[in-house]
Amino acid sequence: MKKLYAGIVLNKDELTESNSNRIELEYYKISKKNKGSFTRKTNLYGIEIVKKEYSEGKKIKEKNNIYNVTNDENVINKLLNILKNNKVTPIALNDIMNEVM
């Protein structure tokens, strides 16, 4: 299951290195049941980032995800907050996750 965690909008004045008029970033929490446990079922959590870039009448969409990051929802929420607060884009997701994990 995928649930929107947060979304941010970067307007032209924030986009100094881009010709875009606007970029929307959406951060999703991915969860699925872990069926590997005999005693109790837990959730495994992952992350997806979707970037929508608007430039010269065109919309370019890019996304990246990482599944099975943790089974602790508090950990995934903290990671999502770090990504959102630092305006991490899909292309940087893997590098950032390698640094923080």
Chimera marker file (.cmm) of the C-alpha trace (Angstrom):
<marker_set name="trace">
<marker id="1" x="0.000" y="0.000" z="0.000" r="1" g="1" b="0" radius="0.5"/>
<marker id="2" x="1.258" y="3.479" z="-0.869" r="1" g="1" b="0" radius="0.5"/>
<marker id="3" x="0.181" y="6.519" z="1.143" r="1" g="1" b="0" radius="0.5"/>
<marker id="4" x="1.117" y="10.170" z="0.554" r="1" g="1" b="0" radius="0.5"/>
<marker id="5" x="3.254" y="11.342" z="3.461" r="1" g="1" b="0" radius="0.5"/>
<marker id="6" x="4.000" y="14.909" z="2.345" r="1" g="1" b="0" radius="0.5"/>
<marker id="7" x="4.230" y="17.138" z="-0.674" r="1" g="1" b="0" radius="0.5"/>
<marker id="8" x="6.145" y="20.318" z="-1.390" r="1" g="1" b="0" radius="0.5"/>
<marker id="9" x="6.195" y="22.814" z="-4.240" r="1" g="1" b="0" radius="0.5"/>
<marker id="10" x="9.300" y="24.606" z="-5.431" r="1" g="1" b="0" radius="0.5"/>
<marker id="11" x="8.512" y="27.787" z="-7.356" r="1" g="1" b="0" radius="0.5"/>
<marker id="12" x="10.663" y="29.507" z="-9.964" r="1" g="1" b="0" radius="0.5"/>
<marker id="13" x="12.418" y="31.731" z="-7.413" r="1" g="1" b="0" radius="0.5"/>
<marker id="14" x="13.691" y="28.610" z="-5.568" r="1" g="1" b="0" radius="0.5"/>
<marker id="15" x="14.901" y="26.923" z="-8.765" r="1" g="1" b="0" radius="0.5"/>
<marker id="16" x="18.161" y="28.716" z="-9.459" r="1" g="1" b="0" radius="0.5"/>
<marker id="17" x="19.751" y="25.831" z="-11.396" r="1" g="1" b="0" radius="0.5"/>
<marker id="18" x="16.738" y="24.960" z="-13.511" r="1" g="1" b="0" radius="0.5"/>
<marker id="19" x="14.703" y="26.408" z="-16.351" r="1" g="1" b="0" radius="0.5"/>
<marker id="20" x="11.545" y="25.032" z="-14.785" r="1" g="1" b="0" radius="0.5"/>
<marker id="21" x="8.655" y="27.171" z="-13.667" r="1" g="1" b="0" radius="0.5"/>
<marker id="22" x="7.702" y="24.817" z="-10.863" r="1" g="1" b="0" radius="0.5"/>
<marker id="23" x="8.598" y="21.454" z="-9.347" r="1" g="1" b="0" radius="0.5"/>
<marker id="24" x="6.292" y="19.362" z="-7.173" r="1" g="1" b="0" radius="0.5"/>
<marker id="25" x="7.802" y="16.699" z="-4.920" r="1" g="1" b="0" radius="0.5"/>
<marker id="26" x="5.638" y="14.021" z="-3.325" r="1" g="1" b="0" radius="0.5"/>
<marker id="27" x="6.912" y="11.691" z="-0.612" r="1" g="1" b="0" radius="0.5"/>
<marker id="28" x="5.120" y="8.373" z="-0.135" r="1" g="1" b="0" radius="0.5"/>
<marker id="29" x="5.257" y="5.772" z="2.611" r="1" g="1" b="0" radius="0.5"/>
<marker id="30" x="5.043" y="2.264" z="1.158" r="1" g="1" b="0" radius="0.5"/>
<marker id="31" x="3.900" y="-0.571" z="3.406" r="1" g="1" b="0" radius="0.5"/>
<marker id="32" x="3.306" y="-4.251" z="2.934" r="1" g="1" b="0" radius="0.5"/>
<marker id="33" x="2.666" y="-7.158" z="5.265" r="1" g="1" b="0" radius="0.5"/>
<marker id="34" x="5.708" y="-9.213" z="6.179" r="1" g="1" b="0" radius="0.5"/>
<marker id="35" x="4.532" y="-12.822" z="6.020" r="1" g="1" b="0" radius="0.5"/>
<marker id="36" x="7.891" y="-14.241" z="7.074" r="1" g="1" b="0" radius="0.5"/>
<marker id="37" x="7.150" y="-14.163" z="10.801" r="1" g="1" b="0" radius="0.5"/>
<marker id="38" x="5.412" y="-17.167" z="12.345" r="1" g="1" b="0" radius="0.5"/>
<marker id="39" x="4.443" y="-15.477" z="15.608" r="1" g="1" b="0" radius="0.5"/>
<marker id="40" x="3.051" y="-12.196" z="14.337" r="1" g="1" b="0" radius="0.5"/>
<marker id="41" x="2.689" y="-10.315" z="11.112" r="1" g="1" b="0" radius="0.5"/>
<marker id="42" x="4.523" y="-7.036" z="10.794" r="1" g="1" b="0" radius="0.5"/>
<marker id="43" x="4.699" y="-4.350" z="8.154" r="1" g="1" b="0" radius="0.5"/>
<marker id="44" x="7.722" y="-3.622" z="6.025" r="1" g="1" b="0" radius="0.5"/>
<marker id="45" x="8.075" y="0.026" z="5.051" r="1" g="1" b="0" radius="0.5"/>
<marker id="46" x="9.648" y="1.707" z="2.067" r="1" g="1" b="0" radius="0.5"/>
<marker id="47" x="9.799" y="5.115" z="0.399" r="1" g="1" b="0" radius="0.5"/>
<marker id="48" x="8.805" y="6.546" z="-2.948" r="1" g="1" b="0" radius="0.5"/>
<marker id="49" x="9.528" y="10.039" z="-4.246" r="1" g="1" b="0" radius="0.5"/>
<marker id="50" x="7.675" y="11.470" z="-7.240" r="1" g="1" b="0" radius="0.5"/>
<marker id="51" x="8.886" y="14.631" z="-8.984" r="1" g="1" b="0" radius="0.5"/>
<marker id="52" x="6.673" y="16.592" z="-11.386" r="1" g="1" b="0" radius="0.5"/>
<marker id="53" x="8.519" y="19.309" z="-13.247" r="1" g="1" b="0" radius="0.5"/>
<marker id="54" x="6.708" y="21.980" z="-15.247" r="1" g="1" b="0" radius="0.5"/>
<marker id="55" x="8.727" y="23.771" z="-17.922" r="1" g="1" b="0" radius="0.5"/>
<marker id="56" x="7.706" y="25.506" z="-21.146" r="1" g="1" b="0" radius="0.5"/>
<marker id="57" x="4.252" y="23.929" z="-21.164" r="1" g="1" b="0" radius="0.5"/>
<marker id="58" x="5.628" y="20.433" z="-20.596" r="1" g="1" b="0" radius="0.5"/>
<marker id="59" x="5.214" y="18.189" z="-17.582" r="1" g="1" b="0" radius="0.5"/>
<marker id="60" x="8.052" y="15.785" z="-16.846" r="1" g="1" b="0" radius="0.5"/>
<marker id="61" x="7.471" y="13.079" z="-14.260" r="1" g="1" b="0" radius="0.5"/>
<marker id="62" x="10.218" y="11.152" z="-12.520" r="1" g="1" b="0" radius="0.5"/>
<marker id="63" x="10.040" y="8.698" z="-9.609" r="1" g="1" b="0" radius="0.5"/>
<marker id="64" x="12.167" y="6.359" z="-7.566" r="1" g="1" b="0" radius="0.5"/>
<marker id="65" x="11.410" y="3.992" z="-4.728" r="1" g="1" b="0" radius="0.5"/>
<marker id="66" x="13.114" y="1.762" z="-2.217" r="1" g="1" b="0" radius="0.5"/>
<marker id="67" x="11.183" y="-1.146" z="-0.717" r="1" g="1" b="0" radius="0.5"/>
<marker id="68" x="11.706" y="-2.969" z="2.587" r="1" g="1" b="0" radius="0.5"/>
<marker id="69" x="13.756" y="-0.290" z="4.333" r="1" g="1" b="0" radius="0.5"/>
<marker id="70" x="12.559" y="-1.093" z="7.867" r="1" g="1" b="0" radius="0.5"/>
<marker id="71" x="9.756" y="-2.686" z="9.869" r="1" g="1" b="0" radius="0.5"/>
<marker id="72" x="9.664" y="0.293" z="12.272" r="1" g="1" b="0" radius="0.5"/>
<marker id="73" x="7.127" y="2.934" z="11.245" r="1" g="1" b="0" radius="0.5"/>
<marker id="74" x="8.805" y="5.581" z="13.426" r="1" g="1" b="0" radius="0.5"/>
<marker id="75" x="12.075" y="5.079" z="11.539" r="1" g="1" b="0" radius="0.5"/>
<marker id="76" x="10.409" y="5.434" z="8.135" r="1" g="1" b="0" radius="0.5"/>
<marker id="77" x="8.582" y="8.583" z="9.302" r="1" g="1" b="0" radius="0.5"/>
<marker id="78" x="11.887" y="10.124" z="10.433" r="1" g="1" b="0" radius="0.5"/>
<marker id="79" x="13.507" y="9.242" z="7.105" r="1" g="1" b="0" radius="0.5"/>
<marker id="80" x="10.601" y="10.751" z="5.176" r="1" g="1" b="0" radius="0.5"/>
<marker id="81" x="10.910" y="13.944" z="7.219" r="1" g="1" b="0" radius="0.5"/>
<marker id="82" x="14.640" y="14.169" z="6.441" r="1" g="1" b="0" radius="0.5"/>
<marker id="83" x="13.942" y="13.694" z="2.727" r="1" g="1" b="0" radius="0.5"/>
<marker id="84" x="11.135" y="16.261" z="2.711" r="1" g="1" b="0" radius="0.5"/>
<marker id="85" x="13.001" y="18.868" z="4.750" r="1" g="1" b="0" radius="0.5"/>
<marker id="86" x="16.012" y="18.601" z="2.445" r="1" g="1" b="0" radius="0.5"/>
<marker id="87" x="13.862" y="18.584" z="-0.711" r="1" g="1" b="0" radius="0.5"/>
<marker id="88" x="15.425" y="15.345" z="-1.925" r="1" g="1" b="0" radius="0.5"/>
<marker id="89" x="14.536" y="14.411" z="-5.504" r="1" g="1" b="0" radius="0.5"/>
<marker id="90" x="14.118" y="10.882" z="-6.907" r="1" g="1" b="0" radius="0.5"/>
<marker id="91" x="17.559" y="10.887" z="-8.516" r="1" g="1" b="0" radius="0.5"/>
<marker id="92" x="19.261" y="11.457" z="-5.136" r="1" g="1" b="0" radius="0.5"/>
<marker id="93" x="17.161" y="8.993" z="-3.107" r="1" g="1" b="0" radius="0.5"/>
<marker id="94" x="19.545" y="6.024" z="-3.306" r="1" g="1" b="0" radius="0.5"/>
<marker id="95" x="22.608" y="8.088" z="-2.395" r="1" g="1" b="0" radius="0.5"/>
<marker id="96" x="20.883" y="9.719" z="0.570" r="1" g="1" b="0" radius="0.5"/>
<marker id="97" x="19.552" y="6.400" z="1.862" r="1" g="1" b="0" radius="0.5"/>
<marker id="98" x="23.046" y="4.888" z="1.658" r="1" g="1" b="0" radius="0.5"/>
<marker id="99" x="24.343" y="7.740" z="3.804" r="1" g="1" b="0" radius="0.5"/>
<marker id="100" x="21.650" y="7.670" z="6.503" r="1" g="1" b="0" radius="0.5"/>
<marker id="101" x="21.219" y="3.917" z="6.829" r="1" g="1" b="0" radius="0.5"/>
<link id1="1" id2="2" r="1" g="1" b="0" radius="0.2"/>
<link id1="2" id2="3" r="1" g="1" b="0" radius="0.2"/>
<link id1="3" id2="4" r="1" g="1" b="0" radius="0.2"/>
<link id1="4" id2="5" r="1" g="1" b="0" radius="0.2"/>
<link id1="5" id2="6" r="1" g="1" b="0" radius="0.2"/>
<link id1="6" id2="7" r="1" g="1" b="0" radius="0.2"/>
<link id1="7" id2="8" r="1" g="1" b="0" radius="0.2"/>
<link id1="8" id2="9" r="1" g="1" b="0" radius="0.2"/>
<link id1="9" id2="10" r="1" g="1" b="0" radius="0.2"/>
<link id1="10" id2="11" r="1" g="1" b="0" radius="0.2"/>
<link id1="11" id2="12" r="1" g="1" b="0" radius="0.2"/>
<link id1="12" id2="13" r="1" g="1" b="0" radius="0.2"/>
<link id1="13" id2="14" r="1" g="1" b="0" radius="0.2"/>
<link id1="14" id2="15" r="1" g="1" b="0" radius="0.2"/>
<link id1="15" id2="16" r="1" g="1" b="0" radius="0.2"/>
<link id1="16" id2="17" r="1" g="1" b="0" radius="0.2"/>
<link id1="17" id2="18" r="1" g="1" b="0" radius="0.2"/>
<link id1="18" id2="19" r="1" g="1" b="0" radius="0.2"/>
<link id1="19" id2="20" r="1" g="1" b="0" radius="0.2"/>
<link id1="20" id2="21" r="1" g="1" b="0" radius="0.2"/>
<link id1="21" id2="22" r="1" g="1" b="0" radius="0.2"/>
<link id1="22" id2="23" r="1" g="1" b="0" radius="0.2"/>
<link id1="23" id2="24" r="1" g="1" b="0" radius="0.2"/>
<link id1="24" id2="25" r="1" g="1" b="0" radius="0.2"/>
<link id1="25" id2="26" r="1" g="1" b="0" radius="0.2"/>
<link id1="26" id2="27" r="1" g="1" b="0" radius="0.2"/>
<link id1="27" id2="28" r="1" g="1" b="0" radius="0.2"/>
<link id1="28" id2="29" r="1" g="1" b="0" radius="0.2"/>
<link id1="29" id2="30" r="1" g="1" b="0" radius="0.2"/>
<link id1="30" id2="31" r="1" g="1" b="0" radius="0.2"/>
<link id1="31" id2="32" r="1" g="1" b="0" radius="0.2"/>
<link id1="32" id2="33" r="1" g="1" b="0" radius="0.2"/>
<link id1="33" id2="34" r="1" g="1" b="0" radius="0.2"/>
<link id1="34" id2="35" r="1" g="1" b="0" radius="0.2"/>
<link id1="35" id2="36" r="1" g="1" b="0" radius="0.2"/>
<link id1="36" id2="37" r="1" g="1" b="0" radius="0.2"/>
<link id1="37" id2="38" r="1" g="1" b="0" radius="0.2"/>
<link id1="38" id2="39" r="1" g="1" b="0" radius="0.2"/>
<link id1="39" id2="40" r="1" g="1" b="0" radius="0.2"/>
<link id1="40" id2="41" r="1" g="1" b="0" radius="0.2"/>
<link id1="41" id2="42" r="1" g="1" b="0" radius="0.2"/>
<link id1="42" id2="43" r="1" g="1" b="0" radius="0.2"/>
<link id1="43" id2="44" r="1" g="1" b="0" radius="0.2"/>
<link id1="44" id2="45" r="1" g="1" b="0" radius="0.2"/>
<link id1="45" id2="46" r="1" g="1" b="0" radius="0.2"/>
<link id1="46" id2="47" r="1" g="1" b="0" radius="0.2"/>
<link id1="47" id2="48" r="1" g="1" b="0" radius="0.2"/>
<link id1="48" id2="49" r="1" g="1" b="0" radius="0.2"/>
<link id1="49" id2="50" r="1" g="1" b="0" radius="0.2"/>
<link id1="50" id2="51" r="1" g="1" b="0" radius="0.2"/>
<link id1="51" id2="52" r="1" g="1" b="0" radius="0.2"/>
<link id1="52" id2="53" r="1" g="1" b="0" radius="0.2"/>
<link id1="53" id2="54" r="1" g="1" b="0" radius="0.2"/>
<link id1="54" id2="55" r="1" g="1" b="0" radius="0.2"/>
<link id1="55" id2="56" r="1" g="1" b="0" radius="0.2"/>
<link id1="56" id2="57" r="1" g="1" b="0" radius="0.2"/>
<link id1="57" id2="58" r="1" g="1" b="0" radius="0.2"/>
<link id1="58" id2="59" r="1" g="1" b="0" radius="0.2"/>
<link id1="59" id2="60" r="1" g="1" b="0" radius="0.2"/>
<link id1="60" id2="61" r="1" g="1" b="0" radius="0.2"/>
<link id1="61" id2="62" r="1" g="1" b="0" radius="0.2"/>
<link id1="62" id2="63" r="1" g="1" b="0" radius="0.2"/>
<link id1="63" id2="64" r="1" g="1" b="0" radius="0.2"/>
<link id1="64" id2="65" r="1" g="1" b="0" radius="0.2"/>
<link id1="65" id2="66" r="1" g="1" b="0" radius="0.2"/>
<link id1="66" id2="67" r="1" g="1" b="0" radius="0.2"/>
<link id1="67" id2="68" r="1" g="1" b="0" radius="0.2"/>
<link id1="68" id2="69" r="1" g="1" b="0" radius="0.2"/>
<link id1="69" id2="70" r="1" g="1" b="0" radius="0.2"/>
<link id1="70" id2="71" r="1" g="1" b="0" radius="0.2"/>
<link id1="71" id2="72" r="1" g="1" b="0" radius="0.2"/>
<link id1="72" id2="73" r="1" g="1" b="0" radius="0.2"/>
<link id1="73" id2="74" r="1" g="1" b="0" radius="0.2"/>
<link id1="74" id2="75" r="1" g="1" b="0" radius="0.2"/>
<link id1="75" id2="76" r="1" g="1" b="0" radius="0.2"/>
<link id1="76" id2="77" r="1" g="1" b="0" radius="0.2"/>
<link id1="77" id2="78" r="1" g="1" b="0" radius="0.2"/>
<link id1="78" id2="79" r="1" g="1" b="0" radius="0.2"/>
<link id1="79" id2="80" r="1" g="1" b="0" radius="0.2"/>
<link id1="80" id2="81" r="1" g="1" b="0" radius="0.2"/>
<link id1="81" id2="82" r="1" g="1" b="0" radius="0.2"/>
<link id1="82" id2="83" r="1" g="1" b="0" radius="0.2"/>
<link id1="83" id2="84" r="1" g="1" b="0" radius="0.2"/>
<link id1="84" id2="85" r="1" g="1" b="0" radius="0.2"/>
<link id1="85" id2="86" r="1" g="1" b="0" radius="0.2"/>
<link id1="86" id2="87" r="1" g="1" b="0" radius="0.2"/>
<link id1="87" id2="88" r="1" g="1" b="0" radius="0.2"/>
<link id1="88" id2="89" r="1" g="1" b="0" radius="0.2"/>
<link id1="89" id2="90" r="1" g="1" b="0" radius="0.2"/>
<link id1="90" id2="91" r="1" g="1" b="0" radius="0.2"/>
<link id1="91" id2="92" r="1" g="1" b="0" radius="0.2"/>
<link id1="92" id2="93" r="1" g="1" b="0" radius="0.2"/>
<link id1="93" id2="94" r="1" g="1" b="0" radius="0.2"/>
<link id1="94" id2="95" r="1" g="1" b="0" radius="0.2"/>
<link id1="95" id2="96" r="1" g="1" b="0" radius="0.2"/>
<link id1="96" id2="97" r="1" g="1" b="0" radius="0.2"/>
<link id1="97" id2="98" r="1" g="1" b="0" radius="0.2"/>
<link id1="98" id2="99" r="1" g="1" b="0" radius="0.2"/>
<link id1="99" id2="100" r="1" g="1" b="0" radius="0.2"/>
<link id1="100" id2="101" r="1" g="1" b="0" radius="0.2"/>
</marker_set>
